[in-house]
Amino acid sequence: MALGKMIVFSGPSGSGKSTLARFVLSKLKSIAFSVSACTRAKREGEIEGQHYYFLSLNRFKSLIQQEAFIEYEEVYENHFYGTLQSEVNRLWNEGKTVIFDIDVYGALNIKKQFGANCLSVLICPPDMTQLEKRLRFRSTETEEKIKMRLEKAKEELSYKGKFDQYIINDALETSKEEALQIVSSFIGEAP
């Protein structure tokens, strides 16, 4: 199978990567979203196969053994996220450019594997104070998880230089337009 193009939006939890990826997806017809697999519990309103493939820890580990993932990470202890090769192949077979919304380590792994076929974009919060406010506003995390995510964010943002592009998401409408321009240029499709 010929490799198609890929776009990876990444950044710390609360940076806005999902919002920006969904916006770009809504504006460009040749792009399709790669649904990740994960072992975390489903949040209210999430739909299996649309937001994530929710897998048991045992099933996820079994798929790792079968080399079914193009990338996966144990983001927190026993909380795995990954991209199934079958999902990417399905979208490429439909003639689509695949867009991802994944963690920083997964993004770097995909970029390493797919090189020039992959555009990697890091979404950065304006600062750590704003990131903390966003995480608290969600009301989905315990205090312990918020602290864990903030520590992890500091480390993730240190990889900015390894990405093709980065966007500082401080004004959402400006960030949306910037993301759309970056992706449009990469795939050669006007919005």
N, C-alpha and C positions, 0 to 999 in steps of 0.2 A: 504494500500500500504506500502511495506517495504521501509524504508529509504535507499537511496543510499548515496554515498559519495559526499562531496562538497569541493571545493577549492575556497577560497576567496582571491583575490588579491586586496589590498586596499592601499590608500595613498593619499597625497594631489594632487590636480590638478597640472599636470606638473612633477610628480615624476617618470613617466614611467610605471605605473601599466598596462596600456592598451598594451603597447609594449611588456612587459614581459608576460602578459597573452596570447597574440596572439602567441608569440614564443612557449610557452609551449604547447598551443593548436595545433600548427603545427607539433609538434614532438611526441605527444602521441595520439594514435588512440582511446583510450577508453574515452577520454574527449570531452565534448561538451560545447559550450559557452551559458550561460544564458543571453538572451537579456533583458536588463532592460527597464522599462517604464519611461518616463520623460515628463515634461511639457514645457521644453525649446524648443526654435525654432531649427529646423533642420539646421545644418551647411552644407556648400557646400560639395558635395560628399557623404554625409550620406544617407543611404538607410533605409527606413521604414522596421522594422522587422529583419534587419541585424545588424544595429548599435544600434538602440533603437526602442521601440514602442513609437511614438510621440503622446501624448494624450493631449486633451484640459484640462485646469484646472478643469472644471466642470466634465469631464469624469473621471479624476483621483480621484477627491474627491468622486464621486459616487462609484468607485471601493473600496476606503477606507471604505466607509459605508458598502459595501457588504463583507468586510473582505477578499478580493481577493489577498492581498499582504502578503508574508511572512515577508517582511520588507519594510518600506518606510521612507523617510526623507524629510522634507522641508529644503533643503540645503541652499537656499536663499529665501527671501520672494516670495511666489507664484511660486517657482521653486522646484517642487517635483521630486524625483527619487524613484523608487521602483522595487521590484522583485515580479513578479506575481507567485502565487502558481501553476497556470496552466502551466507556462513555465517550472518550475522545474519538475513537474509531467510528462510532455511530454518527457523530456530528460531522466528521470529515467525509464520511460516505454520503452525507446529505449536501456536500459541497460548501459547508459552513466554515468560517473562521471561528475557532473556539476561544471563548473568553472565560477566564477564571477569576475567582474572588477567593484567594487563599492566604495562608500565613506566609510570613517572610521566608522561612526556611524551605517550604515547599516551592515557593516562587523561584528561589535561587537554584533549587534542584532542577526544576523544569527548564530554566534558562540555560543551565549547564548542559542538559541533554539535547536541547533543540536549537540552541544557538541563534542564528539570524532568523530562523522561522518564528522566533518568540520575541515579542515586545514585552518587557517587564517595566511596570509602573508602580512606584512606591507612593502610597498616599500617607502624608504626614499630618499630624495635628499641628496647629499653630504653636502650641507649647504644651507642657505636661499638665498645667493647671486646667486648660481647656479640655484635654483628654479626660482628666479625672471627672470634670463636670459632666461630660457626655456619658461616661460609664455610669455615674450615679443617676443621671436622668433616665436611663433605661429601666432602672428598678428591677433588673433581672439577676443581679449578682449580689452575693454576700459581701460583707466588708473584707473578709479574707481573700475572696476572689478578685475584688477590685484592686487590692494591694498587689496581688500576684500579677494581674494584668499590667499594672503600671510599671512594675519592675521589669517584666518581660518587654514592655514597649521601649524602655530605654535601650535595651540590648538590640531589639529589632531595628530601631532607627539608626543605630550605628552602622548598618549595612547599606545606607543610602547610596554610597558610591558604587555599589555593585549592580544597581538597577540602571536600565537604559534611560529612564525619565523619572522625575518625582514631581509631585504636586503638593503644595502646602495648602491643605483644605481649611482655610479660615473664612472664606466667603463662598457659600455653597454654589450659588449661581455662576460665579467666576470659575470655580473649580470644575463644574459640569462642562462649561464651554472649553476649558483647557483640556480636559480629558477627551472630549469629543474631537478636538483638533488633532491631538496626538495620535489617537487611534485611526482617524480618517486618513491621515498622512501615511500611516504604516500599511493600511490595507488598500489604499488607493480608491476609496469610496467616499463621495461627498454625502454629507447628511441631508 
